[in-house]
Amino acid sequence: MRGRSAKRNGRRWFFVIARNAAFAFKHRRPDEVAQALAVRYVLAGSVRKSGNRIRISAELVDAPRAATLWADRYDFEFGELFAVQDRITEQVVGRSSPSC
């Protein structure tokens, strides 16, 4: 997610990099990732699956300040996946660039 957001048609939007590009930064510190991509915020996390259960852990970091803005863990049934994705998205957008 790019560090600056903007409003278009009254909605906030972010620059986002592709999932495959993000894998190049696996096991790197958030400040290294932010510097390499020229971004302010880094969203890191993991996904685990066991049977029909899924666990997602996510952390939003303000890289220049080395501060965790938000972190959470979600345990749920596979059928709840889209609702959990929506909740994570709301949390990330709500905690990044609050001035926009």
Contacts in CASP RR format, 6 or more apart in sequence:
PFRMAT RR
TARGET T0000
AUTHOR 0000-0000-0000
METHOD contacts of the structure
MODEL  1
MRGRSAKRNGRRWFFVIARNAAFAFKHRRPDEVAQALAVRYVLAGSVRKS
GNRIRISAELVDAPRAATLWADRYDFEFGELFAVQDRITEQVVGRSSPSC
1 14 0 8 1.000
1 15 0 8 1.000
1 16 0 8 1.000
1 39 0 8 1.000
1 41 0 8 1.000
1 42 0 8 1.000
1 43 0 8 1.000
1 92 0 8 1.000
1 96 0 8 1.000
2 14 0 8 1.000
2 15 0 8 1.000
2 16 0 8 1.000
2 38 0 8 1.000
2 39 0 8 1.000
2 40 0 8 1.000
2 41 0 8 1.000
3 14 0 8 1.000
3 15 0 8 1.000
3 39 0 8 1.000
3 40 0 8 1.000
3 41 0 8 1.000
3 96 0 8 1.000
3 97 0 8 1.000
4 40 0 8 1.000
4 97 0 8 1.000
5 12 0 8 1.000
5 13 0 8 1.000
5 14 0 8 1.000
5 96 0 8 1.000
5 97 0 8 1.000
5 100 0 8 1.000
6 12 0 8 1.000
6 13 0 8 1.000
6 100 0 8 1.000
7 13 0 8 1.000
7 100 0 8 1.000
12 93 0 8 1.000
12 97 0 8 1.000
12 100 0 8 1.000
14 93 0 8 1.000
14 96 0 8 1.000
15 39 0 8 1.000
17 37 0 8 1.000
25 32 0 8 1.000
25 33 0 8 1.000
25 36 0 8 1.000
25 37 0 8 1.000
30 42 0 8 1.000
30 44 0 8 1.000
30 61 0 8 1.000
30 63 0 8 1.000
30 66 0 8 1.000
31 63 0 8 1.000
31 64 0 8 1.000
31 66 0 8 1.000
33 39 0 8 1.000
33 42 0 8 1.000
33 63 0 8 1.000
34 40 0 8 1.000
34 41 0 8 1.000
34 42 0 8 1.000
34 61 0 8 1.000
34 63 0 8 1.000
34 64 0 8 1.000
35 63 0 8 1.000
39 63 0 8 1.000
40 62 0 8 1.000
40 63 0 8 1.000
40 64 0 8 1.000
40 96 0 8 1.000
41 60 0 8 1.000
41 61 0 8 1.000
41 62 0 8 1.000
41 63 0 8 1.000
41 69 0 8 1.000
41 96 0 8 1.000
42 60 0 8 1.000
42 61 0 8 1.000
42 63 0 8 1.000
43 58 0 8 1.000
43 59 0 8 1.000
43 60 0 8 1.000
43 61 0 8 1.000
43 92 0 8 1.000
44 58 0 8 1.000
44 59 0 8 1.000
44 61 0 8 1.000
45 56 0 8 1.000
45 57 0 8 1.000
45 58 0 8 1.000
45 59 0 8 1.000
46 56 0 8 1.000
46 57 0 8 1.000
47 54 0 8 1.000
47 55 0 8 1.000
47 56 0 8 1.000
48 54 0 8 1.000
48 55 0 8 1.000
49 55 0 8 1.000
49 78 0 8 1.000
52 77 0 8 1.000
52 78 0 8 1.000
53 75 0 8 1.000
53 76 0 8 1.000
53 77 0 8 1.000
53 78 0 8 1.000
54 74 0 8 1.000
54 75 0 8 1.000
54 76 0 8 1.000
54 77 0 8 1.000
54 78 0 8 1.000
54 81 0 8 1.000
54 84 0 8 1.000
55 73 0 8 1.000
55 74 0 8 1.000
55 75 0 8 1.000
56 73 0 8 1.000
56 74 0 8 1.000
56 84 0 8 1.000
56 88 0 8 1.000
57 71 0 8 1.000
57 72 0 8 1.000
57 73 0 8 1.000
57 74 0 8 1.000
58 70 0 8 1.000
58 71 0 8 1.000
58 72 0 8 1.000
58 73 0 8 1.000
58 74 0 8 1.000
58 88 0 8 1.000
58 91 0 8 1.000
58 92 0 8 1.000
59 68 0 8 1.000
59 70 0 8 1.000
59 71 0 8 1.000
60 68 0 8 1.000
60 69 0 8 1.000
60 70 0 8 1.000
60 71 0 8 1.000
60 91 0 8 1.000
60 92 0 8 1.000
60 95 0 8 1.000
60 96 0 8 1.000
61 67 0 8 1.000
61 68 0 8 1.000
61 69 0 8 1.000
62 68 0 8 1.000
62 69 0 8 1.000
69 95 0 8 1.000
69 96 0 8 1.000
70 91 0 8 1.000
70 92 0 8 1.000
70 95 0 8 1.000
72 88 0 8 1.000
72 91 0 8 1.000
74 84 0 8 1.000
74 87 0 8 1.000
74 88 0 8 1.000
76 84 0 8 1.000
END
